[in-house]
Amino acid sequence: MSCQLNKPLEIWINEDLLLPDIRPVPLLMHLSPPETNPELQFWNLLRDKLPELVKIHRFTHLADAGNIVVIPHSISSYYILKKEDKLNKFRRQVLGAKRTLVTFASGMEFNSFQGEILFSAATYRDKKEKLIPTPQWIYDLGEKVKISKPSIPTVGFVGNVEYPSRINSLILRYIKFSDSMVNWMACNPFVNRNLNLGRRRLIARLVRKKVINEVRKAKNLQTSLIERKGDFFNLPLEEKKRQRAEYLENIENNAYILTMRGDDNSCYQLWEVMSAGRIPVFIDTNKSLPELRGMKWEDFCVIVPFSEVHRIGDYIQAFHDKLSDDDFAEVCRKSRAAFDQLLPHNFVVRILEIIAKSTN
């Protein structure tokens, strides 16, 4: 990006869209209290940096707003609180008033409006794609104890494979989905952005079951795979703690960790695995990833197209065989380095450059 930020970018936010006790979008993070959770303290680095990068103006009447209007929270927050009608009406008003509208969608599937700058973790490699890929900032696990190159690739996974749904269970009972049909559904932006969450969970189940089954069939891998059902975030606190500890232990004890899409074409595990300095085995469902500077995703990530998942053992083995012990350690270092590069206090400059360039 050639655009240079010579002065703070001036942005406007609507007071009526501010949601109490809800995390704001990255450009407004310094308006919220500092994080005390060790796994979330990377946000504090952004808070420290933002005052010299952005200047925030507040308004209640759109006529009082300047050129760049930013939605204060992720779109998903308004949908969860059933305020999407109010939000979408305002989005249309901003665009109708010839303002630049900046929106963040986190990892959920959304269509952008014509002329809107929408940053999202659920993006596709598609010539019609208008969403701009961003990392999915969940937690920073901290670089785990270094692991030596194993003689046999050790592959871990902990996560949902089944999503309880009576309707989806009925669909699966009466319809047999071919691998090519699952691949088409999982990789297609039109399908995903026009299906509700429940139907997208059917796609997630089909993808994840297929991947897990193929990994288990691979004779050349040592696997540690824990399949779960249901929604982790709705569990009782003690069970949530137990499952979280099991998940972290699985990442720490394995060299390679499966990362794949779930409800949406995004994957927060990818970022957590990178933060821990482990090697992601990324199941590619036509996902557009943020550009890296000075390295490529293939440098530290085993990328397996979903259409080729029946050969996942070959992909992992080929990646593993080309590494000496020192090379293996360097790949783990690069995984963490890529995560550091994409942390919000570093990535925010790219966001601001994109916005500034679009308004010049």
Contacts in CASP RR format, 6 or more apart in sequence:
PFRMAT RR
TARGET T0000
AUTHOR 0000-0000-0000
METHOD contacts of the structure
MODEL  1
MSCQLNKPLEIWINEDLLLPDIRPVPLLMHLSPPETNPELQFWNLLRDKL
PELVKIHRFTHLADAGNIVVIPHSISSYYILKKEDKLNKFRRQVLGAKRT
LVTFASGMEFNSFQGEILFSAATYRDKKEKLIPTPQWIYDLGEKVKISKP
SIPTVGFVGNVEYPSRINSLILRYIKFSDSMVNWMACNPFVNRNLNLGRR
RLIARLVRKKVINEVRKAKNLQTSLIERKGDFFNLPLEEKKRQRAEYLEN
IENNAYILTMRGDDNSCYQLWEVMSAGRIPVFIDTNKSLPELRGMKWEDF
CVIVPFSEVHRIGDYIQAFHDKLSDDDFAEVCRKSRAAFDQLLPHNFVVR
ILEIIAKSTN
1 350 0 8 1.000
1 353 0 8 1.000
1 354 0 8 1.000
1 357 0 8 1.000
3 353 0 8 1.000
3 356 0 8 1.000
3 357 0 8 1.000
3 360 0 8 1.000
4 353 0 8 1.000
5 53 0 8 1.000
5 349 0 8 1.000
5 352 0 8 1.000
5 353 0 8 1.000
5 356 0 8 1.000
8 52 0 8 1.000
8 53 0 8 1.000
8 54 0 8 1.000
8 55 0 8 1.000
9 53 0 8 1.000
9 54 0 8 1.000
9 55 0 8 1.000
9 68 0 8 1.000
9 352 0 8 1.000
9 355 0 8 1.000
9 356 0 8 1.000
10 54 0 8 1.000
10 55 0 8 1.000
10 57 0 8 1.000
10 66 0 8 1.000
10 67 0 8 1.000
10 68 0 8 1.000
11 27 0 8 1.000
11 54 0 8 1.000
11 55 0 8 1.000
11 56 0 8 1.000
11 57 0 8 1.000
11 68 0 8 1.000
11 69 0 8 1.000
11 70 0 8 1.000
11 102 0 8 1.000
12 56 0 8 1.000
12 57 0 8 1.000
12 58 0 8 1.000
12 59 0 8 1.000
12 65 0 8 1.000
12 66 0 8 1.000
12 68 0 8 1.000
12 69 0 8 1.000
12 70 0 8 1.000
13 28 0 8 1.000
13 56 0 8 1.000
13 57 0 8 1.000
13 58 0 8 1.000
13 59 0 8 1.000
13 69 0 8 1.000
13 70 0 8 1.000
13 71 0 8 1.000
13 72 0 8 1.000
14 58 0 8 1.000
14 59 0 8 1.000
14 60 0 8 1.000
14 62 0 8 1.000
14 65 0 8 1.000
14 69 0 8 1.000
14 72 0 8 1.000
14 90 0 8 1.000
15 58 0 8 1.000
15 59 0 8 1.000
15 60 0 8 1.000
16 60 0 8 1.000
17 71 0 8 1.000
17 72 0 8 1.000
17 73 0 8 1.000
17 78 0 8 1.000
17 86 0 8 1.000
17 87 0 8 1.000
17 90 0 8 1.000
18 72 0 8 1.000
18 73 0 8 1.000
19 72 0 8 1.000
19 73 0 8 1.000
19 77 0 8 1.000
19 78 0 8 1.000
19 81 0 8 1.000
22 73 0 8 1.000
22 77 0 8 1.000
23 29 0 8 1.000
23 32 0 8 1.000
23 73 0 8 1.000
23 74 0 8 1.000
23 77 0 8 1.000
24 31 0 8 1.000
24 32 0 8 1.000
24 72 0 8 1.000
24 73 0 8 1.000
25 70 0 8 1.000
25 71 0 8 1.000
25 72 0 8 1.000
25 73 0 8 1.000
25 74 0 8 1.000
25 104 0 8 1.000
26 46 0 8 1.000
26 104 0 8 1.000
26 137 0 8 1.000
26 344 0 8 1.000
26 347 0 8 1.000
26 348 0 8 1.000
26 351 0 8 1.000
27 50 0 8 1.000
27 54 0 8 1.000
27 70 0 8 1.000
27 102 0 8 1.000
27 348 0 8 1.000
27 351 0 8 1.000
27 352 0 8 1.000
28 50 0 8 1.000
28 56 0 8 1.000
28 70 0 8 1.000
28 72 0 8 1.000
29 43 0 8 1.000
29 46 0 8 1.000
29 47 0 8 1.000
29 50 0 8 1.000
29 344 0 8 1.000
30 46 0 8 1.000
30 47 0 8 1.000
30 48 0 8 1.000
30 50 0 8 1.000
30 51 0 8 1.000
31 56 0 8 1.000
32 47 0 8 1.000
34 44 0 8 1.000
34 47 0 8 1.000
35 41 0 8 1.000
35 43 0 8 1.000
35 44 0 8 1.000
39 139 0 8 1.000
39 140 0 8 1.000
39 141 0 8 1.000
39 142 0 8 1.000
40 139 0 8 1.000
40 140 0 8 1.000
41 140 0 8 1.000
42 137 0 8 1.000
42 140 0 8 1.000
42 343 0 8 1.000
42 344 0 8 1.000
42 345 0 8 1.000
43 137 0 8 1.000
43 344 0 8 1.000
45 343 0 8 1.000
45 344 0 8 1.000
45 345 0 8 1.000
46 343 0 8 1.000
46 344 0 8 1.000
46 345 0 8 1.000
46 348 0 8 1.000
48 345 0 8 1.000
49 345 0 8 1.000
49 348 0 8 1.000
50 348 0 8 1.000
53 348 0 8 1.000
53 349 0 8 1.000
53 352 0 8 1.000
54 352 0 8 1.000
57 65 0 8 1.000
57 66 0 8 1.000
59 65 0 8 1.000
62 69 0 8 1.000
62 93 0 8 1.000
62 94 0 8 1.000
62 97 0 8 1.000
62 99 0 8 1.000
63 97 0 8 1.000
65 94 0 8 1.000
65 97 0 8 1.000
65 99 0 8 1.000
66 99 0 8 1.000
67 99 0 8 1.000
67 100 0 8 1.000
67 359 0 8 1.000
68 99 0 8 1.000
68 100 0 8 1.000
68 102 0 8 1.000
68 355 0 8 1.000
68 359 0 8 1.000
69 94 0 8 1.000
69 99 0 8 1.000
69 100 0 8 1.000
69 101 0 8 1.000
69 102 0 8 1.000
70 102 0 8 1.000
70 103 0 8 1.000
71 87 0 8 1.000
71 91 0 8 1.000
71 101 0 8 1.000
71 102 0 8 1.000
71 103 0 8 1.000
71 104 0 8 1.000
73 104 0 8 1.000
74 104 0 8 1.000
74 105 0 8 1.000
74 106 0 8 1.000
74 108 0 8 1.000
75 84 0 8 1.000
75 87 0 8 1.000
75 103 0 8 1.000
75 104 0 8 1.000
75 105 0 8 1.000
75 106 0 8 1.000
75 108 0 8 1.000
75 110 0 8 1.000
76 105 0 8 1.000
76 106 0 8 1.000
76 107 0 8 1.000
76 108 0 8 1.000
78 84 0 8 1.000
78 86 0 8 1.000
78 87 0 8 1.000
79 108 0 8 1.000
91 101 0 8 1.000
91 103 0 8 1.000
91 113 0 8 1.000
91 116 0 8 1.000
92 113 0 8 1.000
94 101 0 8 1.000
95 101 0 8 1.000
95 113 0 8 1.000
95 114 0 8 1.000
95 115 0 8 1.000
95 116 0 8 1.000
100 117 0 8 1.000
100 355 0 8 1.000
100 358 0 8 1.000
100 359 0 8 1.000
101 113 0 8 1.000
101 115 0 8 1.000
101 116 0 8 1.000
101 117 0 8 1.000
102 116 0 8 1.000
102 117 0 8 1.000
102 119 0 8 1.000
102 355 0 8 1.000
103 112 0 8 1.000
103 116 0 8 1.000
103 117 0 8 1.000
103 118 0 8 1.000
103 119 0 8 1.000
104 118 0 8 1.000
104 119 0 8 1.000
104 120 0 8 1.000
104 134 0 8 1.000
105 118 0 8 1.000
105 119 0 8 1.000
105 120 0 8 1.000
105 121 0 8 1.000
105 122 0 8 1.000
105 131 0 8 1.000
106 120 0 8 1.000
106 121 0 8 1.000
106 136 0 8 1.000
107 120 0 8 1.000
107 121 0 8 1.000
107 122 0 8 1.000
107 136 0 8 1.000
107 264 0 8 1.000
107 266 0 8 1.000
107 268 0 8 1.000
108 120 0 8 1.000
108 122 0 8 1.000
108 263 0 8 1.000
108 264 0 8 1.000
108 266 0 8 1.000
109 122 0 8 1.000
109 192 0 8 1.000
109 193 0 8 1.000
109 200 0 8 1.000
109 264 0 8 1.000
109 265 0 8 1.000
110 118 0 8 1.000
110 120 0 8 1.000
110 122 0 8 1.000
110 131 0 8 1.000
110 193 0 8 1.000
111 193 0 8 1.000
112 118 0 8 1.000
112 130 0 8 1.000
112 131 0 8 1.000
116 130 0 8 1.000
117 132 0 8 1.000
117 354 0 8 1.000
117 355 0 8 1.000
117 358 0 8 1.000
118 130 0 8 1.000
118 131 0 8 1.000
118 132 0 8 1.000
119 131 0 8 1.000
119 132 0 8 1.000
119 133 0 8 1.000
119 134 0 8 1.000
119 351 0 8 1.000
120 131 0 8 1.000
120 132 0 8 1.000
120 133 0 8 1.000
120 134 0 8 1.000
120 266 0 8 1.000
121 133 0 8 1.000
121 134 0 8 1.000
121 135 0 8 1.000
121 136 0 8 1.000
121 264 0 8 1.000
121 266 0 8 1.000
121 268 0 8 1.000
122 131 0 8 1.000
122 192 0 8 1.000
122 264 0 8 1.000
122 265 0 8 1.000
122 266 0 8 1.000
123 129 0 8 1.000
123 131 0 8 1.000
123 132 0 8 1.000
123 133 0 8 1.000
123 265 0 8 1.000
123 266 0 8 1.000
123 287 0 8 1.000
123 288 0 8 1.000
124 187 0 8 1.000
124 188 0 8 1.000
124 189 0 8 1.000
124 265 0 8 1.000
124 286 0 8 1.000
124 287 0 8 1.000
124 288 0 8 1.000
125 286 0 8 1.000
125 287 0 8 1.000
125 288 0 8 1.000
126 189 0 8 1.000
126 286 0 8 1.000
126 288 0 8 1.000
128 189 0 8 1.000
129 189 0 8 1.000
129 288 0 8 1.000
132 354 0 8 1.000
133 288 0 8 1.000
133 289 0 8 1.000
133 290 0 8 1.000
134 290 0 8 1.000
134 347 0 8 1.000
134 351 0 8 1.000
135 271 0 8 1.000
135 290 0 8 1.000
135 342 0 8 1.000
135 343 0 8 1.000
135 344 0 8 1.000
135 347 0 8 1.000
136 266 0 8 1.000
136 267 0 8 1.000
136 268 0 8 1.000
136 270 0 8 1.000
136 271 0 8 1.000
137 271 0 8 1.000
137 343 0 8 1.000
137 344 0 8 1.000
138 268 0 8 1.000
138 271 0 8 1.000
138 272 0 8 1.000
139 272 0 8 1.000
139 275 0 8 1.000
140 275 0 8 1.000
140 339 0 8 1.000
140 343 0 8 1.000
141 248 0 8 1.000
141 251 0 8 1.000
141 272 0 8 1.000
141 275 0 8 1.000
141 276 0 8 1.000
142 275 0 8 1.000
142 276 0 8 1.000
143 275 0 8 1.000
143 276 0 8 1.000
143 277 0 8 1.000
143 336 0 8 1.000
144 251 0 8 1.000
144 252 0 8 1.000
144 276 0 8 1.000
144 277 0 8 1.000
144 278 0 8 1.000
145 252 0 8 1.000
146 329 0 8 1.000
146 332 0 8 1.000
147 252 0 8 1.000
147 255 0 8 1.000
147 278 0 8 1.000
147 332 0 8 1.000
148 325 0 8 1.000
148 328 0 8 1.000
149 255 0 8 1.000
149 320 0 8 1.000
149 323 0 8 1.000
149 324 0 8 1.000
149 325 0 8 1.000
149 328 0 8 1.000
149 329 0 8 1.000
150 222 0 8 1.000
150 255 0 8 1.000
152 220 0 8 1.000
152 221 0 8 1.000
152 222 0 8 1.000
153 220 0 8 1.000
153 221 0 8 1.000
153 222 0 8 1.000
153 255 0 8 1.000
153 256 0 8 1.000
153 313 0 8 1.000
153 316 0 8 1.000
153 317 0 8 1.000
153 320 0 8 1.000
154 221 0 8 1.000
154 222 0 8 1.000
154 223 0 8 1.000
154 224 0 8 1.000
154 253 0 8 1.000
154 254 0 8 1.000
154 255 0 8 1.000
154 256 0 8 1.000
155 215 0 8 1.000
155 221 0 8 1.000
155 222 0 8 1.000
155 223 0 8 1.000
155 224 0 8 1.000
155 225 0 8 1.000
155 254 0 8 1.000
155 255 0 8 1.000
155 256 0 8 1.000
155 257 0 8 1.000
155 258 0 8 1.000
155 281 0 8 1.000
155 316 0 8 1.000
156 223 0 8 1.000
156 224 0 8 1.000
156 225 0 8 1.000
156 250 0 8 1.000
156 251 0 8 1.000
156 254 0 8 1.000
156 256 0 8 1.000
156 257 0 8 1.000
156 258 0 8 1.000
157 212 0 8 1.000
157 215 0 8 1.000
157 223 0 8 1.000
157 224 0 8 1.000
157 225 0 8 1.000
157 226 0 8 1.000
157 250 0 8 1.000
157 257 0 8 1.000
157 258 0 8 1.000
158 225 0 8 1.000
158 226 0 8 1.000
158 228 0 8 1.000
158 243 0 8 1.000
158 246 0 8 1.000
158 247 0 8 1.000
158 250 0 8 1.000
159 226 0 8 1.000
159 227 0 8 1.000
159 228 0 8 1.000
159 232 0 8 1.000
159 247 0 8 1.000
159 269 0 8 1.000
160 204 0 8 1.000
160 208 0 8 1.000
160 227 0 8 1.000
160 228 0 8 1.000
160 229 0 8 1.000
160 230 0 8 1.000
160 231 0 8 1.000
160 232 0 8 1.000
160 262 0 8 1.000
161 205 0 8 1.000
161 208 0 8 1.000
161 209 0 8 1.000
161 212 0 8 1.000
161 227 0 8 1.000
161 228 0 8 1.000
161 229 0 8 1.000
162 205 0 8 1.000
162 209 0 8 1.000
162 227 0 8 1.000
162 228 0 8 1.000
162 229 0 8 1.000
162 230 0 8 1.000
163 198 0 8 1.000
163 201 0 8 1.000
163 202 0 8 1.000
163 204 0 8 1.000
163 205 0 8 1.000
163 229 0 8 1.000
163 230 0 8 1.000
164 229 0 8 1.000
164 230 0 8 1.000
165 198 0 8 1.000
165 201 0 8 1.000
165 202 0 8 1.000
167 198 0 8 1.000
168 198 0 8 1.000
168 199 0 8 1.000
168 201 0 8 1.000
168 202 0 8 1.000
168 205 0 8 1.000
171 202 0 8 1.000
172 202 0 8 1.000
172 205 0 8 1.000
177 185 0 8 1.000
177 206 0 8 1.000
179 210 0 8 1.000
179 307 0 8 1.000
179 310 0 8 1.000
180 307 0 8 1.000
182 203 0 8 1.000
182 206 0 8 1.000
182 207 0 8 1.000
182 210 0 8 1.000
182 306 0 8 1.000
183 285 0 8 1.000
183 306 0 8 1.000
183 307 0 8 1.000
184 191 0 8 1.000
185 191 0 8 1.000
185 192 0 8 1.000
185 203 0 8 1.000
185 206 0 8 1.000
186 203 0 8 1.000
186 206 0 8 1.000
186 207 0 8 1.000
186 261 0 8 1.000
186 265 0 8 1.000
186 285 0 8 1.000
186 286 0 8 1.000
186 306 0 8 1.000
187 265 0 8 1.000
187 285 0 8 1.000
187 286 0 8 1.000
187 306 0 8 1.000
188 286 0 8 1.000
189 265 0 8 1.000
189 286 0 8 1.000
192 200 0 8 1.000
192 203 0 8 1.000
192 264 0 8 1.000
192 265 0 8 1.000
195 203 0 8 1.000
197 263 0 8 1.000
198 263 0 8 1.000
200 262 0 8 1.000
200 263 0 8 1.000
200 264 0 8 1.000
201 262 0 8 1.000
201 263 0 8 1.000
203 261 0 8 1.000
203 262 0 8 1.000
204 261 0 8 1.000
204 262 0 8 1.000
204 263 0 8 1.000
207 260 0 8 1.000
207 261 0 8 1.000
207 262 0 8 1.000
207 283 0 8 1.000
207 285 0 8 1.000
207 306 0 8 1.000
208 260 0 8 1.000
208 262 0 8 1.000
210 306 0 8 1.000
210 309 0 8 1.000
211 258 0 8 1.000
211 260 0 8 1.000
211 283 0 8 1.000
211 306 0 8 1.000
211 309 0 8 1.000
211 312 0 8 1.000
212 225 0 8 1.000
212 227 0 8 1.000
212 258 0 8 1.000
214 309 0 8 1.000
214 310 0 8 1.000
214 312 0 8 1.000
214 313 0 8 1.000
215 221 0 8 1.000
215 223 0 8 1.000
215 225 0 8 1.000
215 258 0 8 1.000
215 312 0 8 1.000
215 313 0 8 1.000
216 223 0 8 1.000
216 225 0 8 1.000
218 312 0 8 1.000
218 313 0 8 1.000
218 316 0 8 1.000
220 313 0 8 1.000
220 316 0 8 1.000
220 317 0 8 1.000
221 313 0 8 1.000
221 316 0 8 1.000
221 317 0 8 1.000
224 250 0 8 1.000
224 253 0 8 1.000
224 254 0 8 1.000
225 258 0 8 1.000
226 246 0 8 1.000
226 250 0 8 1.000
228 243 0 8 1.000
232 240 0 8 1.000
232 243 0 8 1.000
233 240 0 8 1.000
235 243 0 8 1.000
250 257 0 8 1.000
251 257 0 8 1.000
251 272 0 8 1.000
251 273 0 8 1.000
251 276 0 8 1.000
251 278 0 8 1.000
252 276 0 8 1.000
254 278 0 8 1.000
255 278 0 8 1.000
255 279 0 8 1.000
255 328 0 8 1.000
256 278 0 8 1.000
256 279 0 8 1.000
256 280 0 8 1.000
256 281 0 8 1.000
256 302 0 8 1.000
256 316 0 8 1.000
256 320 0 8 1.000
257 269 0 8 1.000
257 273 0 8 1.000
257 278 0 8 1.000
257 279 0 8 1.000
257 280 0 8 1.000
257 281 0 8 1.000
258 281 0 8 1.000
258 283 0 8 1.000
259 267 0 8 1.000
259 269 0 8 1.000
259 270 0 8 1.000
259 273 0 8 1.000
259 280 0 8 1.000
259 281 0 8 1.000
259 282 0 8 1.000
259 283 0 8 1.000
260 267 0 8 1.000
260 282 0 8 1.000
260 283 0 8 1.000
260 285 0 8 1.000
261 267 0 8 1.000
261 283 0 8 1.000
261 285 0 8 1.000
261 287 0 8 1.000
265 285 0 8 1.000
265 286 0 8 1.000
265 287 0 8 1.000
266 287 0 8 1.000
267 282 0 8 1.000
267 287 0 8 1.000
269 280 0 8 1.000
270 280 0 8 1.000
270 282 0 8 1.000
271 339 0 8 1.000
271 342 0 8 1.000
273 279 0 8 1.000
273 280 0 8 1.000
273 335 0 8 1.000
274 280 0 8 1.000
274 300 0 8 1.000
274 335 0 8 1.000
274 336 0 8 1.000
274 338 0 8 1.000
274 339 0 8 1.000
275 336 0 8 1.000
275 339 0 8 1.000
276 336 0 8 1.000
277 332 0 8 1.000
277 333 0 8 1.000
277 335 0 8 1.000
277 336 0 8 1.000
277 339 0 8 1.000
278 332 0 8 1.000
278 335 0 8 1.000
279 300 0 8 1.000
279 301 0 8 1.000
279 302 0 8 1.000
279 319 0 8 1.000
279 331 0 8 1.000
279 332 0 8 1.000
279 335 0 8 1.000
280 300 0 8 1.000
280 301 0 8 1.000
280 302 0 8 1.000
280 335 0 8 1.000
281 301 0 8 1.000
281 302 0 8 1.000
281 304 0 8 1.000
281 312 0 8 1.000
281 315 0 8 1.000
281 316 0 8 1.000
282 297 0 8 1.000
282 301 0 8 1.000
282 302 0 8 1.000
282 303 0 8 1.000
282 304 0 8 1.000
283 304 0 8 1.000
283 306 0 8 1.000
283 309 0 8 1.000
284 303 0 8 1.000
284 304 0 8 1.000
284 305 0 8 1.000
284 306 0 8 1.000
285 306 0 8 1.000
289 297 0 8 1.000
290 342 0 8 1.000
290 347 0 8 1.000
290 350 0 8 1.000
292 338 0 8 1.000
292 341 0 8 1.000
292 342 0 8 1.000
293 341 0 8 1.000
295 334 0 8 1.000
295 337 0 8 1.000
295 338 0 8 1.000
297 303 0 8 1.000
297 338 0 8 1.000
299 331 0 8 1.000
299 334 0 8 1.000
300 331 0 8 1.000
300 332 0 8 1.000
300 334 0 8 1.000
300 335 0 8 1.000
300 338 0 8 1.000
301 335 0 8 1.000
302 315 0 8 1.000
302 316 0 8 1.000
302 319 0 8 1.000
303 315 0 8 1.000
304 311 0 8 1.000
304 312 0 8 1.000
304 315 0 8 1.000
308 315 0 8 1.000
323 331 0 8 1.000
340 346 0 8 1.000
341 347 0 8 1.000
END
